[in-house]
Amino acid sequence: MNTAAPSFATRAEVDGWTIDALDDGHFRLDGGAMWGVVPANIWRALTPPAEDNTIRMSLRPFLARRGDRVVVIEGGVGARWSDKLRGIYHIEGGGHLAASLARLGVARDDVTDVVLSHCHWDHVGALVVDGPNGPEPLCPRARHHAPAVEIERCLAPDHVRRGSYRPEDLLPLQERGLLVALETRPGGPEHPGEAVAEPVPGIRVHVLGGHSEGVSAILVGDGEAPGPDRAAVFWSDVVPTTHHVQPPYIMAYDIDVIRSYEVRGRWLERAAERGWIGLFYHDPDVALARLERDGRRFRAVPLPA
């Protein structure tokens, strides 16, 4: 009997874009915090915890390429951590992003753009590395696009947010003129209460809020066109893993639970209806999956290798 673990896809093609999963290691966070009010007997079966109640999560940026645009989506955790903090968060790896790009034939200087969903340390930390003259950008030629409110919160975090943001993750980018606040427009009737930007032609950032004030879903391709393989959605922490695909499965880390519930329900429904490929940042096993309706619930179906 074959008991090997199933093999899942790490590459997708949508609307002329080639999208590859990258790797910056893993870390662990408290399972109860990652699942909020979801009963422990449910989440423990989905994401079994270690003895200290933490669950293992990936740090998985993505690479999107079309024409002359080479775009990194999200920024990993990086290697600039003390032994103490590395132990607290059980960081495995970190600082793998350049090697992960190199395996796909992409050098640091090749990256034209970095698009960020928000600026929490586990999503931007790898974008700055230690160089011979101090901290420097991992991608020195890239414009780094992020929601304006996220840049503001990261560079000057208040007491409540200090545990989620590190100014040193963005300052070297800002000092070199590489940090760009998204120029947004209202989302319109289909996206109520959202702001939308298109930092790269064919990539749209929908600023949703909920998990953080500026957390965003990033849509690659033509999200309005019917039919599969026309778009992919990078879920960020809006839907951190394939197990979090029910609207009430909201992390305790989210600063606005009501907003999270509203946007999650709307976007999960839209992704299932339109056949979008989901790009999952924190799922330790599955990088790419589609959402399907399962009665009143949703299920994530991983893309096979």
C-alpha positions in Angstrom: 0.0 0.0 0.0 1.3 3.4 -0.9 1.4 5.6 2.2 3.4 8.5 0.7 2.0 12.0 1.4 0.1 13.5 -1.5 2.1 15.8 -3.8 0.6 19.3 -4.4 1.3 22.0 -7.0 3.7 24.9 -6.3 3.2 26.6 -9.7 0.1 28.0 -11.5 -0.6 29.8 -14.8 -3.2 32.5 -14.8 -4.0 35.2 -17.4 -0.4 35.1 -18.8 1.2 35.1 -15.3 3.4 32.3 -14.1 3.1 32.1 -10.3 5.5 30.1 -8.2 5.5 29.4 -4.5 8.7 30.6 -2.7 10.0 29.6 0.7 11.3 31.4 3.7 11.0 28.7 6.3 8.4 28.0 9.0 7.5 29.3 12.5 5.0 28.5 15.2 2.3 30.5 16.9 -0.2 29.6 19.6 -3.0 27.4 18.2 -5.7 29.1 20.3 -4.7 32.5 19.0 -4.6 31.3 15.4 -8.1 29.9 15.8 -9.9 32.5 18.0 -13.2 31.3 19.2 -13.2 28.0 17.3 -13.5 25.1 19.8 -10.2 23.3 20.5 -11.6 19.9 19.6 -12.2 21.3 16.0 -8.9 23.1 15.4 -6.7 20.5 17.1 -8.0 17.9 14.6 -7.3 20.3 11.7 -3.9 21.6 12.9 -2.5 19.4 15.6 -0.4 21.4 18.1 2.8 20.6 19.8 3.1 20.2 23.6 3.4 24.0 24.0 0.1 24.4 22.1 1.8 26.0 19.1 1.0 25.0 15.5 3.5 25.0 12.6 3.0 27.5 9.8 4.8 28.2 6.6 6.3 31.5 5.5 5.5 31.3 1.8 5.9 34.4 -0.5 5.1 34.0 -4.2 6.8 35.0 -7.4 4.6 36.3 -10.3 6.2 36.8 -13.7 4.6 38.2 -16.9 6.5 40.0 -19.6 9.2 42.2 -18.1 7.6 42.3 -14.6 9.1 40.1 -11.9 7.0 40.5 -8.8 7.5 39.1 -5.3 4.3 38.9 -3.3 4.9 39.2 0.4 8.2 39.2 2.2 8.9 36.3 4.6 10.3 36.5 8.1 14.1 36.9 7.3 17.1 36.1 9.4 17.5 39.2 11.5 16.4 37.7 14.8 18.0 37.2 18.2 18.4 33.7 19.5 15.7 34.5 22.1 13.1 35.6 19.6 14.0 32.8 17.2 13.3 30.4 20.1 10.0 32.1 21.2 8.6 31.9 17.7 10.2 28.5 16.8 11.6 30.1 13.6 12.9 27.4 11.3 15.0 28.8 8.5 14.3 32.5 7.8 16.5 34.2 5.3 15.8 31.6 2.6 14.1 34.0 0.2 17.1 34.8 -2.0 17.9 31.1 -2.4 14.3 30.3 -3.2 14.4 32.9 -6.0 17.7 31.6 -7.2 16.2 28.1 -7.6 13.8 29.6 -10.1 16.6 31.4 -12.0 15.8 34.8 -10.5 18.5 37.0 -9.0 17.9 39.7 -6.4 18.5 42.4 -9.0 15.9 40.9 -11.3 12.9 41.6 -9.1 11.1 44.7 -10.4 8.4 44.9 -7.8 7.4 43.7 -4.3 3.7 43.8 -3.4 2.8 43.6 0.3 -0.6 42.7 1.8 0.4 44.3 5.1 3.5 45.0 7.1 3.5 42.6 10.1 7.0 41.3 10.8 6.3 37.8 9.6 5.3 39.2 6.2 8.0 41.7 5.5 11.1 40.7 7.6 13.0 39.0 4.7 13.0 42.1 2.5 15.9 43.6 4.4 19.2 41.6 4.9 22.4 42.3 6.6 25.0 43.6 4.1 28.6 44.6 4.4 27.6 48.2 5.3 24.6 47.4 7.4 21.0 46.6 6.6 20.1 46.7 2.9 17.2 45.7 0.6 17.1 42.1 -0.5 15.8 43.4 -3.9 17.7 46.6 -4.4 16.0 47.5 -7.8 12.4 46.8 -6.8 9.7 49.2 -5.9 8.0 47.9 -2.7 4.3 48.6 -2.7 2.3 48.5 0.5 -1.0 50.1 1.9 -0.3 53.6 3.3 -1.8 52.8 6.7 0.4 49.7 7.0 3.6 51.7 6.3 2.5 54.3 8.9 1.8 51.7 11.5 5.1 49.9 10.9 7.3 53.0 11.0 5.6 54.3 14.1 3.8 51.5 16.0 1.8 52.4 19.0 1.7 50.3 22.2 -1.1 48.0 21.0 0.7 47.3 17.7 4.3 47.2 18.8 4.3 43.4 18.9 3.2 43.1 15.3 5.5 45.7 13.5 9.2 46.4 13.4 10.3 49.7 12.0 13.6 48.3 11.0 11.9 46.1 8.4 10.9 49.1 6.3 13.4 51.9 7.2 16.1 50.7 4.9 13.6 50.6 2.0 12.3 54.0 2.8 15.8 55.5 3.1 16.6 54.3 -0.5 13.4 55.5 -2.0 12.1 52.0 -2.6 9.0 52.1 -0.4 5.8 53.2 -2.2 2.4 53.8 -0.6 -0.4 52.4 -2.7 -2.5 54.9 -4.6 -6.0 53.6 -4.0 -9.5 54.3 -5.3 -12.8 53.3 -3.8 -13.8 49.7 -4.5 -17.3 50.6 -5.8 -20.5 48.6 -5.4 -18.9 45.2 -5.7 -16.3 46.0 -3.1 -18.0 48.1 -0.5 -15.8 49.7 2.0 -12.7 48.6 0.2 -9.9 50.6 -1.4 -8.3 49.2 -4.6 -4.9 49.8 -6.2 -3.1 48.4 -9.2 0.6 48.9 -8.4 1.6 46.6 -11.3 -0.6 46.1 -14.5 -2.5 42.9 -13.9 -2.1 42.9 -10.1 -4.7 44.5 -8.0 -4.5 45.1 -4.2 -7.8 45.2 -2.4 -7.3 46.9 1.0 -9.8 45.0 3.3 -9.0 45.6 6.9 -10.0 43.3 9.7 -6.8 41.4 10.6 -5.0 44.7 10.6 -6.1 48.1 9.4 -4.7 47.7 6.0 -4.5 44.0 5.4 -5.2 43.2 1.7 -6.1 40.5 -0.7 -3.9 40.6 -3.8 -5.5 39.5 -7.0 -3.3 38.4 -9.9 -5.0 38.3 -13.3 -8.5 39.2 -14.5 -10.7 38.6 -11.5 -13.8 39.8 -13.3 -13.6 37.3 -16.2 -15.6 34.1 -15.9 -13.9 30.7 -16.0 -11.1 29.0 -14.2 -7.4 30.0 -14.5 -8.2 33.6 -15.1 -7.1 34.8 -11.7 -5.4 33.9 -8.4 -5.9 35.5 -5.0 -3.2 35.8 -2.4 -5.1 35.4 0.8 -2.4 36.7 3.2 -3.8 36.6 6.8 -7.4 37.1 5.6 -7.4 33.3 5.1 -4.1 32.1 6.5 -4.4 28.4 5.7 -6.7 26.0 3.8 -8.3 25.1 7.1 -9.5 28.6 7.8 -12.0 28.7 4.9 -15.2 29.1 6.9 -16.1 32.8 7.5 -16.3 32.4 11.4 -12.8 30.9 11.6 -11.1 34.2 12.6 -7.8 34.6 14.4 -7.7 36.1 17.8 -5.0 38.4 16.4 -7.5 40.2 14.2 -8.1 43.8 15.4 -11.6 44.1 14.0 -13.5 40.8 14.1 -16.7 42.2 12.7 -14.9 43.6 9.7 -13.0 40.3 9.3 -16.2 38.3 9.2 -17.7 40.6 6.6 -14.8 40.7 4.2 -14.0 37.0 4.6 -17.6 35.9 3.8 -17.7 38.1 0.7 -14.3 37.1 -0.7 -14.7 33.4 0.0 -17.9 33.4 -1.9 -16.4 35.3 -4.8 -13.4 33.0 -5.0 -15.6 29.9 -5.0 -18.0 31.3 -7.7 -15.2 32.4 -10.0 -12.8 29.5 -9.7 -9.9 31.6 -8.5 -6.7 29.8 -7.5 -5.9 30.6 -3.8 -2.4 31.3 -2.8 -1.9 30.4 0.9 0.9 32.0 2.9 0.8 30.1 6.2 -0.4 26.7 5.2 2.5 24.3 6.0 1.3 21.7 3.4 -0.7 23.4 0.6 0.4 26.4 -1.4 -2.3 26.4 -4.1 -5.9 25.5 -3.7 -9.4 26.3 -5.2 -12.4 26.9 -3.0 -15.6 24.9 -3.6 -19.0 25.1 -2.1 -19.8 22.2 0.2 -23.4 22.8 1.1 -23.4 25.8 3.4 -19.7 25.6 3.9 -16.5 25.9 1.8 -13.8 23.4 1.2 -10.3 24.0 -0.2 -9.2 21.6 -2.9 -5.4 21.6 -3.4 -4.1 21.8 -6.9 -2.3 18.5 -7.8 1.3 18.5 -8.8 
